[in-house]
């Protein structure tokens, strides 16, 4: 018995004579939430479409619970549930009627008890007998997750699942996904909301132009690179002049302007020296703040390196 639910080996997609996804390899463990990150054009959706069988693989393999999709397509697909783009439901039917309809199309029998359990998991008990046309976007997303879980998959794949949701809806959706992993279900989430991915994911893969840059836990991303540096914000009178001073006296420091402040990535012990140089250059310093680098900071750094 393995803890690996999904494994990609040298996954490649060629379109128009060009590899848009090239030699992509990573694995997803049982019961984890795995984030798929990348800027526009990173081919996240193309990757997901190959995983779920909506797009032909040019080269490489996808293994689901050790089954190669090329050799065991039906069996491998039965282990996956997916929402690619927005879930489509019959709006003139109730949520429950939709689930019954999709349950009839499942390869294995879906019992009424299973449907009722899924309704509880996604917390739609109060609305399940109402017509879908009355549902909010967040409720439709949760119904889509319910539909994807009917056949008891071991892997749930969601492409931009929080699009259009308000902050409360996003927070609720995060809670539902975390509950799923308690039952051993693995989740792949593709999203451009980096702050949200930092809160929900156990590990993240960063893609750029269809190539894998990094796969790390959130903790590793927080501490990757510049391990001795911290992000320091100097509130100054004139950020442009302050930037020139830092670039003159500390040319190796990574720095930039953020609003009315100067942001510098430096070792903690260098903060007094920077403050001293700014003051000696007649630049007033009104405040000094430190903050931890976020997933967004690291994402921008890492994708910038390969542009």
CORFENBEL-V993315 format. One record per backbone hydrogen bond with DSSP energy under -0.5 kcal/mol. NH is the residue of the N-H (numbers start at 1). CO is the residue of the C=O. Records with the same first field share a line. If there is no record, write none. Layout:
# CORFENBEL-V993315
NH->CO / CO
This chain:
# CORFENBEL-V993315
5->3 / 28
6->28
7->63
8->26
9->61
10->8
11->24
12->59
13->21
15->13 / 18
18->15
20->13 / 18
21->13
22->210
24->11
25->23
26->8
28->6
30->3
31->184
32->29
34->32 / 187
35->33 / 203
36->189
37->35 / 205
39->207
42->39
47->43
48->44
49->45
50->46
51->47
52->48
53->50
54->49
55->49
58->12
59->12
61->9
63->7
64->67
65->5 / 63
67->64
68->66
69->62
71->68
72->68
76->72
77->73
78->74
79->76
80->77
81->155
83->157
85->83 / 159
89->87
91->89
93->90
95->130
96->128
98->94
99->95
100->96
101->97
102->98
103->99
104->100
105->101 / 102
106->103
111->109
115->111
116->112
117->113
118->114
119->115
120->116
121->117
122->118
123->120
124->119
127->124
128->124
130->127
132->93
133->91
134->131
135->132
140->136
141->137
142->138
143->139
144->140
145->141
146->142
147->143
148->144
149->145 / 146
150->146 / 147
152->149
154->79
155->79
156->186
157->81
158->188
159->83
160->158 / 190
163->160
165->162
170->166
171->167
172->168
173->169
174->170
175->171
176->172
177->173
178->174
179->175
180->176
181->177
182->178 / 179
183->179 / 180
184->181
185->180
186->154
187->32
188->156
189->34 / 187
190->158
191->36 / 189
194->192
197->193
198->194
199->195
200->196
201->197
202->33
203->33
204->216
205->35
206->214
207->37 / 205
208->211
210->42
211->208
213->206
214->206
216->204
218->202
221->217
222->218
223->219
224->220 / 221
229->226
230->266
231->291
232->230 / 264
233->289
234->232 / 262
235->233 / 287
236->234 / 260
237->284
242->238
243->239
244->240
245->241
246->242
247->243
248->244
249->245
250->246
253->250
254->265
255->253
256->263
258->261
261->258
262->234
263->256 / 261
264->232
265->254
266->230 / 264
268->228
270->267
271->268
274->270
275->271
276->272
277->273
278->274
279->275
280->276
281->277
282->279
283->278
284->282
286->235 / 284
287->235
289->233
291->231
298->294
299->295
300->296
301->297
302->298
303->299
304->300
305->301
306->303
307->304
